[in-house]
Amino acid sequence: METFGDKLYRLVSNARNILFLQGEIAQLTYQSFVKYIEVINENNEPEIQITYPIGFRPDQTTIDSTVTYTKENLIERYQYLGLTQLPINGIYQLVTTIETLLGDILKDTLIQFPAKISNKKKLDYELVLGAKSLDEIKLAVVNSILNELAYKTPKEYGEEFEKYVGIKLLEQPIYHRYIELKATRDIYIHNQGVANDIYTTKADRLSRVKSGQFLPVNIQYFLQSYENCIQLTEILEEELNKIWPSLDYQKSKTQNIKQQKEKAIEKAIETAEAHPIPKKTKRIKSK
């Protein structure tokens, strides 16, 4: 029979599997950029034509576009993709994965132990009257709490997480690294990569630049952030097991990190093969 500890362990384990896959995809994508630049350099022609689909017609056939690049310009585009766009997109995925994990832990804990919710919590009476079951009311209360937490500062979020779950995130240095990562992600979404006072306040002593300066994101920063997120999942696993012991967690300790990665990647590939994405043909030719 699955215990609550096993359920939480599965949440954390699944999140880490997603992180493993993101790390491998980033590395393979970067290597493909490097390899393709080598192919471009080996081409003797000064210009290269690339044809790719830019849309679909009503009959589902592709609308193709052909662009002519100089070798230098095309190399610059791939360098931008590999050295700038790839790590930026990568940190978006890292933050989303951890955000979702923390939210899921909170949600499951509050549903499992509703007594943790203050009896002063207010709820719209129309929702209560329209609810078909007590569980539906309970879920509405939990969702309202999660929505409120989404607008809390990182410090407030950590305090609320400790109150409900029992894990002192703010005492974990790696959590503060995650806070800086999340603040960096927000800057790229809302301020085009230029740090502001909100960033420096959230990141605090881990701020990488001053307000008004451009906040760099490169491959090295992505890889460091990736490792920090992996470590955070390991901390969550260990701390959750102390509160709600998990037999599955104990069994997992016999597996090394390499085995966990391989298993996660194999599972992701199996899922992708079960739901294949239609292939798009790219035609690359010299002018």
N, C-alpha and C positions, 0 to 999 in steps of 0.2 A: 504494500500500500504506500502511495506517495505521501510523504510528510510535507508540511509547509516549508521546512528547510530544503527539501528536495526541489520544491517548486521554485524557490528563490535561487537555488543553485543553478537550475536550468535557465532561468532568466539571464543570470550573469554569464553562464557558459555560452549561451547563444549570442550574446552581445560580443563576447571575446572572439567567437568564431567569425562574426562579421568584420571585426577589426583585423583579424588575420587575413581574411580575403581582401580587404581594402589595401593592406600593406603589400600583398603579392601583386595585386592588379596595378598598383602605383609603380612598383619596381619593373614589371613587365612592360608597362606603357612607356616608362622612361627609356628602357633599353630599346624599345622599338623606334622611338624618336632618334636615338643615337645611331641605330643601324640604318635608318632611312636617310639620315644626313650623309652617311658614308656612301650610300647608293647614289645620292645626288652628286656628290663630289666625283664619283667615278664616271658620271655621265659626261661625255665630251661636248655635248651641245650647250650653247650659252643660255638657252631658254627651254623650259619644260612645261608641257601642257598637262593639266589635271582635269578630268571630267568627273563630276560627282552629282548625285541627285539633290535638288533643292526643294522638292515638293512632289505631290502626287496629283494626277488627273482623276476625274470622276471614275474612270475605268480601272483605277489603281495602278496604272503604269507610271513610272517615274518621270519627272520633269528634270532633265539634265542641264547642267551648266558647265562650260569648259572655260577655264581660266589659264592664261599664260603667265608664268613667273620666270624671272631671271633666277639663276641658280642662287645668287647671293640673297635675293629677297625670300626665296622659298626656305633657305636654311635659317634665315632670321625668324620666319614664322614658326618653324619647328622648334627652334631654340626657345622661343617665347612659350610655346605649348609645354615643352618639357621642363623648363627651368622656372617658369612663373605660373602659368595656368594650372598645371598639374598639381603642384603643392597647395595652391589656393583651394581648388576643388577638393583636394584631399582633406584639408582641415575642416571643410564644411561637413564632410562625411563623418569624420572622427567625432566632432561635437554633437552632431545629430544622434549618433549611436549612443554616446554616454548620456545625453539628455534624456533619450527615450528609456534607457536602462534605469536611471535614477527615478524617473517618473513611474515606471512600471513597478519598481520595488515599493515605492510609496503607496501606489494604488492597491497592490495586492495586500500589503500590510494593513492598510486601513479597512479594506473589505473583510479581511480575516479577523481583525481585532477592532471593531467599531467603537469599543469602549475608550479607545485612545482619542476619539474625537470629542471636543468640548461640547457639553450639553447646552452651551450658549450659542452654538452654531445655528444661524438662521437659514431658512429655506422658503422659497416662494410657495405660498399655500396652494396656488393653482397646480403646481407640479405635484404636491402631495395628494391633492384630491384626484388628480388625473392618473396617478400611478396605479398600475395593475397589481403590484406586489410590494412587499416590504423590501425585497432585494433591489427593486427599481428605485425606491427612495434612497436606499443606502448608497447605490451607485451615483445618484445625483448629488448627494452630499459630498462624496469622495471627489467627484469630478470638479465640484465648485472649489474644494480645497486646493486641488492641483492647479486649477486656473489662477487662484490667488497667488500660489507659490511661484508661478511663472513670472510674476511682476516683482518678486522680491529681489533684493540685492544678493550677491553671492554669499555674504556673511549671514544674512537673514535666512537664506535658503538652507545653509548648513546647519543653522540653529534649529530650524523647523524639522529638518531631516533627522537630527539627533533626537528631538522630542518624540517623533512618531516611530522611528525605526530603532533608535538606540545606538547608532554609529556616530562617533564624533569626527565627522569629515574635516572640520576646521583644525583638528589636531594632526591631520595628515598632510605633510609637505607636498605630496604629489597632487592632492586635491587643489592646492593653490596654483600649481602648474596648470591644471585643467581650467581654473578660473581665468588665468591669463590667456590660455588658448581660446576659450569661449569669448573673451573680450576682444581678441584679435579677429575672430570670425565675425563678430558684430560690427567691427570697424570696416571690414571689407564689404559687408552687406549694406551698411547705412552711411558710410562716410568715405567710400572710395579709397580705403587704405590709409587715410590720414588720421593719426591718433588725435584724440580730443581729451577733455577733462574726464569724460565718462570712462574712457579706457584707463587712464592713469589712476583713477579712483578705484576701479574694479581690480586692476592688476596690482595696485599698491607697490610694494617693494620689488615685484617681479616685472614692472613696466620695462619694456625694452627700448622705448624712446620717450621723449617728452611730448607734451601736448603740442599739436601743430606740425609735428614731424611725420614723415612717411614711415609706416610700419612695415618692415620687410617680411616677406614670407618666401622661403626658398626650400629646396629639397632637404637640406640639413634640418631646418626647423620642423618640417613635416615629419621626418623620421624621429626626431626627438619627441615630438608631440605624440606620435604613434606609440612609442615605447612608454610614455607617461600614461597614456590611456590603457594600455595593456596592464601596467602595474596597478592602476586604479581598480581594474576589474579583479585583480588578484587580492587586493586589500579588501574589497567588498565581499568577495567569496569567503575569505578567512574570518572577517568580522561577523558576517551573517551566520556562519557556521557556529560561532561561539554562542549566539543568541538562540538560533533554531538549528540544532545539529542536523546534518544531512549525510546519510549513508552514501549517496551518490558522490558527494564531495570527497568523502574519505577514500572511496574507490579511485577517484580521479587523481589522487595524490601519487598513485603508483605509475601514472603516465608522465613522461617527460614532456617538455614544452614542444619539442619537435613532433612528437606523436600527435599532440593536440592540434597543431597546425595542419599536419597532413590530413588528419581526420576531418577537420573543418573544411579544408579546401576540396576534398573528395566529395563531401556532402553538398557543397555549393555547386560543384560541377554536375552532380547527379540531378540536382534541382533544375539547373539551367538546361540540361539535356531533355528533361521531362517537359519543359516549356520553351522550346526553341524560338529564337527571334529570327524572323525572315531575313535572309542575307541580302545586302545591297552590294551591287557590283561597282567597283571603282576601276576606272581605266586611266592608266598613267602612260604617257607616251612622249617621246621627244618630238620637238617641232621639226 
